[in-house]
Amino acid sequence: MDLSVKVGNTLLKNPLVLGSASYTQTAKGLETYIKKGFGAVVTKTVTIKPLEGSPNPRAFWYDPEEKTMLSGAEALRNPGMESVAKAVAAVKKIAEEEKCLVVGSVAGNTVEEMSTVAKALVEAGADIIEINMVCPATGPHLGPDYACLGKYWSAKPERAVEAISGIRSTVRVPIWAKCVLGNLTSQDFLNKVDKEARPDAYAYVGGRLPCLVIDVETGKPKFPGNVLLQIEKKIPISPSVTGPVKASTMLHTAYLARLTETPLIPSGGLRKGDDIIEALMVGASAAQISQAVYRDRDVSLTMVRKMEAFMERRGIASLQEIFGISLQYIPAPPLLRVPIITY
């Protein structure tokens, strides 16, 4: 069975991408997860100089017994460019042996700062650069070193274009733009960034509403009866039910898949192999997981087995066969709509 997927012109051995977190800032941490079957691993988002991040408490479970809601307000706490570049260089050989791509995550207050970090990570061996334009915990309240980090760069399409274009002129590897979801769902934002910056993929984190669930056995969405009636009568819909983050991630992915041809790499609430299958069915090229690793360090191995079992059960030889198959059942915008969130 072929679990490989393509993100633009980049081939991943499978669609599992380990999202940026504290466990990917050292060589030991990177090596640990490279060996756990991921198609790619993203380094801790790094700046030129080390950052202390937000004051404690930085990370804790809102529901410590269930462990479904994790607070991760580190505010880009990281050991600095040189430290992470050394970690990337140290694991380059094992990553090649495991056919796992290394994605360097960068941030900075200026395009020049981000370009400097990107260049250092690529020279160390990073295969892809992801620009962190989404971190909501940063801001001037943490001091001058945080004035223009995180969501600042995707707050306006002009800033996103400036960041992507500037880094692209510095390094010759694919660039993934990780953007604030509310801005990414704006057609004006997408039109400008797609046309003028041409990122190789958009990465984003799902919200909470609206929601969408896919039956992986049929590829069809599970819509409530009243929503089905709205679709039949061609009344604009915004599917909304009380549910987990994952269902919102699916809805936004299906929506974005109709608005842009740029590959999509969603994250948010993805904890099982079937979750990854759902994401591919609604138009994702790959998917990032992060919180699930805090609950189970071997979750990627379980996900791979589940995806293989699904393919065997359905007689599917390649995951490419299911890419976007659910979109035929889901109305395209403007009939399908999501709230535009401003920040």
C-alpha positions in Angstrom: 0.0 0.0 0.0 1.2 3.5 -0.9 0.8 6.0 1.8 2.8 8.7 0.1 1.2 12.1 -0.7 2.3 15.1 -2.6 2.3 18.6 -1.1 2.8 20.6 -4.3 6.0 19.2 -5.8 7.1 17.7 -2.5 6.6 14.0 -1.9 6.1 12.8 1.7 6.2 9.1 2.5 2.9 9.6 4.4 0.6 12.5 5.2 1.6 12.7 8.9 3.5 15.9 9.8 4.6 16.5 13.3 3.7 20.0 14.2 6.2 22.5 15.8 6.5 22.1 19.6 9.1 22.1 22.4 9.9 18.4 21.7 11.4 19.3 18.3 14.0 21.9 19.5 16.7 19.4 20.2 18.5 16.7 18.2 17.2 14.0 20.6 13.7 15.2 20.3 13.8 15.4 16.5 15.4 12.0 16.2 12.8 10.4 18.5 10.0 11.4 16.2 11.8 11.0 12.9 12.0 7.3 14.0 8.2 7.2 14.8 7.1 7.1 11.1 6.3 10.7 10.4 6.4 11.9 6.8 7.9 15.2 8.0 8.7 16.8 11.3 8.6 20.6 12.0 11.2 22.1 14.3 10.3 24.3 17.2 9.6 27.8 15.8 12.9 29.6 16.1 14.1 33.2 16.1 17.6 34.6 15.7 18.1 35.0 19.5 16.7 32.8 22.2 13.3 34.0 23.6 12.0 33.3 27.1 8.4 33.3 25.9 5.4 34.0 28.2 5.6 33.7 31.9 4.5 30.5 33.6 2.1 28.7 33.4 2.9 28.1 29.7 1.5 24.7 29.0 -1.2 22.8 30.9 -4.3 20.7 30.4 -7.6 22.4 30.9 -9.1 18.9 31.5 -6.2 16.9 33.0 -8.2 13.7 33.3 -9.6 13.6 29.7 -6.6 15.4 28.1 -8.5 16.9 25.2 -7.8 20.6 25.7 -4.2 21.7 26.0 -3.1 25.3 26.6 0.1 25.9 24.8 0.7 29.6 25.3 4.5 29.5 25.2 4.7 32.7 23.0 7.5 31.3 20.8 9.8 30.4 23.6 12.9 28.9 21.9 16.6 28.3 22.3 17.6 30.4 19.3 18.7 29.9 15.7 22.1 28.4 16.3 20.9 25.8 18.7 18.1 24.5 16.5 20.3 24.6 13.4 22.8 22.3 15.1 20.0 20.0 16.0 18.8 19.8 12.4 22.4 19.1 11.2 22.8 16.4 13.8 19.7 14.5 12.6 20.0 15.0 8.8 21.5 11.6 8.2 18.9 9.7 10.2 16.1 11.7 8.6 17.4 10.7 5.1 17.5 7.1 6.2 14.0 7.2 7.5 12.8 9.2 4.5 11.4 11.8 6.8 11.6 15.5 5.7 12.7 18.2 8.2 10.7 21.4 8.2 12.4 24.4 9.7 9.9 26.7 11.4 10.9 30.4 11.5 9.7 33.7 13.1 11.0 37.2 13.4 10.1 40.8 13.8 11.4 41.6 10.3 11.7 39.8 7.0 15.4 40.1 7.3 15.4 38.3 10.6 13.2 35.5 9.3 15.3 35.1 6.2 18.4 34.8 8.3 16.9 32.0 10.3 15.6 30.3 7.2 19.0 30.4 5.6 20.6 28.9 8.7 18.1 26.1 8.9 18.4 25.2 5.2 22.2 25.2 5.4 21.9 22.8 8.3 19.7 20.5 6.3 16.1 21.6 6.5 14.1 20.4 3.4 11.2 22.9 3.8 10.7 26.2 5.6 7.4 26.9 7.5 6.8 30.6 8.3 5.0 30.9 11.7 2.5 33.7 11.1 -0.1 32.4 13.5 1.1 32.3 17.1 -1.6 34.1 19.1 0.3 34.3 22.4 2.9 36.8 21.2 2.7 40.6 21.2 4.3 43.9 22.4 3.2 43.2 25.9 6.1 40.7 26.2 8.6 43.3 25.2 10.3 44.8 22.1 11.6 41.4 21.0 7.9 40.3 20.4 6.6 43.4 18.6 6.0 41.8 15.3 6.0 38.1 15.8 3.3 35.4 15.1 0.0 36.6 13.8 1.3 40.0 12.9 2.5 38.7 9.6 -0.8 37.2 8.4 -3.0 40.0 9.9 -2.8 41.7 6.4 -2.2 40.0 3.1 0.5 42.6 2.2 2.5 41.5 5.2 2.2 37.8 4.3 3.3 38.5 0.8 6.3 40.5 2.1 7.3 37.7 4.4 6.9 34.8 1.9 8.5 36.6 -1.0 11.4 37.8 1.1 12.2 34.4 2.5 11.8 32.8 -1.0 14.5 35.1 -2.3 16.8 33.8 0.3 16.3 30.0 0.2 15.6 27.6 -2.6 13.3 25.1 -0.8 9.5 24.9 -0.5 7.8 27.4 1.8 4.8 26.6 3.9 2.9 29.7 5.2 1.2 29.0 8.5 -1.5 31.6 8.8 -4.3 32.8 11.1 -7.4 30.8 10.0 -9.8 33.7 10.1 -7.7 35.7 7.7 -6.9 32.7 5.5 -10.6 32.2 4.8 -10.9 35.7 3.3 -11.0 35.5 -0.5 -9.2 38.8 -0.7 -6.4 37.5 1.5 -6.1 34.3 -0.6 -6.3 36.1 -3.9 -3.4 38.4 -3.1 -1.1 35.9 -1.4 -1.7 33.2 -4.0 -1.0 35.6 -6.8 1.9 37.6 -5.5 3.7 35.2 -3.1 2.7 31.7 -4.3 3.4 29.7 -1.1 3.9 26.0 -1.6 1.3 25.2 1.0 -0.9 26.8 3.7 -0.8 25.4 7.2 -3.4 26.4 9.7 -5.1 25.4 13.0 -8.8 24.6 13.0 -11.2 26.6 15.1 -14.3 25.5 17.0 -17.2 26.3 14.7 -18.6 25.6 12.2 -18.2 21.9 12.0 -18.2 19.0 9.5 -17.9 15.2 9.9 -17.1 12.8 7.1 -18.1 9.1 7.0 -14.8 7.6 5.9 -16.5 4.5 4.7 -18.6 6.4 2.1 -16.7 9.7 1.9 -20.0 11.5 2.4 -20.6 14.3 5.0 -22.9 13.7 7.9 -25.2 16.7 7.7 -28.3 17.2 10.0 -31.6 17.0 8.2 -32.3 20.7 8.4 -28.9 21.4 6.7 -29.7 18.8 4.0 -33.0 20.7 3.4 -31.1 24.0 3.0 -28.7 22.4 0.5 -31.7 21.0 -1.5 -33.3 24.5 -1.5 -30.0 26.2 -2.3 -30.1 28.2 0.9 -26.5 29.3 2.0 -25.4 27.1 4.9 -22.8 27.3 7.7 -22.9 23.8 9.2 -22.7 24.2 12.9 -23.1 21.6 15.6 -21.6 21.4 19.1 -18.4 19.4 18.6 -14.7 19.1 18.9 -12.0 21.1 17.1 -11.5 18.4 14.5 -15.0 18.9 13.0 -14.2 22.6 12.5 -10.9 21.7 11.0 -12.7 19.6 8.4 -15.2 22.2 7.5 -12.6 24.9 7.0 -10.4 22.6 4.9 -13.4 21.8 2.6 -14.1 25.5 2.3 -10.5 26.4 1.6 -10.1 23.6 -0.9 -12.7 25.4 -3.1 -11.0 28.8 -2.7 -7.4 28.1 -3.5 -5.3 25.6 -5.5 -2.4 26.0 -3.0 -2.0 22.7 -1.0 -3.5 22.6 2.5 -2.0 21.2 5.7 -4.5 21.5 8.5 -4.1 20.7 12.2 -6.4 20.9 15.1 -8.0 17.9 16.9 -6.5 15.3 14.7 -5.8 12.3 17.0 -6.6 9.1 15.0 -5.8 7.5 11.6 -9.4 8.1 10.5 -9.0 11.8 11.2 -6.2 12.0 8.7 -8.3 10.0 6.2 -11.1 12.6 6.7 -8.7 15.5 6.1 -7.5 14.0 2.8 -11.1 13.4 1.7 -12.0 17.1 2.2 -9.0 18.3 0.3 -6.0 18.4 2.6 -2.6 17.3 1.1 -1.2 16.3 4.4 -2.0 17.0 8.1 -0.1 18.2 11.2 -0.6 16.7 14.6 0.7 18.1 17.9 -1.6 17.8 20.9 -2.0 14.0 20.2 1.7 13.5 20.8 1.4 15.0 24.3 -1.1 12.3 25.1 0.7 9.4 23.3 4.2 9.5 22.1 3.6 6.6 19.8 0.4 7.9 18.3 1.9 8.3 14.8 2.7 4.5 14.7 -1.0 3.8 15.6 -2.2 6.3 12.9 -0.1 4.6 10.2 -1.5 1.2 11.1 -5.0 2.6 11.1 -4.5 4.1 7.6 -3.1 0.9 6.3 -6.1 -1.0 7.7 -8.5 1.4 6.1 -6.8 1.0 2.7 -6.8 -2.8 3.0 -10.4 -2.8 4.0 -11.4 -0.6 1.1 -9.1 -2.1 -1.4 -7.3 1.2 -1.9 -3.7 0.9 -3.3 -2.8 4.6 -2.9 -4.0 7.4 -0.7 -4.0 9.6 -3.8 -7.3 7.8 -4.7 -9.2 9.4 -1.9 -7.9 13.0 -2.2 -10.8 15.4 -2.2 -13.5 12.7 -2.9 -15.9 14.3 -0.3 -15.9 17.7 -2.0 -18.4 16.4 -4.6 -21.0 16.1 -1.8 -20.3 19.5 -0.2 -21.6 22.8 -1.6 -19.0 25.1 -2.9 -18.8 28.8 -1.8 -20.8 30.9 -1.7 -23.5 28.3 -0.8 -21.1 26.9 1.8 -19.8 29.7 4.1 -17.8 30.1 7.2 -17.7 33.1 9.6 -14.9 35.7 8.8 -13.1 36.3 12.1 -11.2 39.5 12.5 -8.4 40.1 14.9 
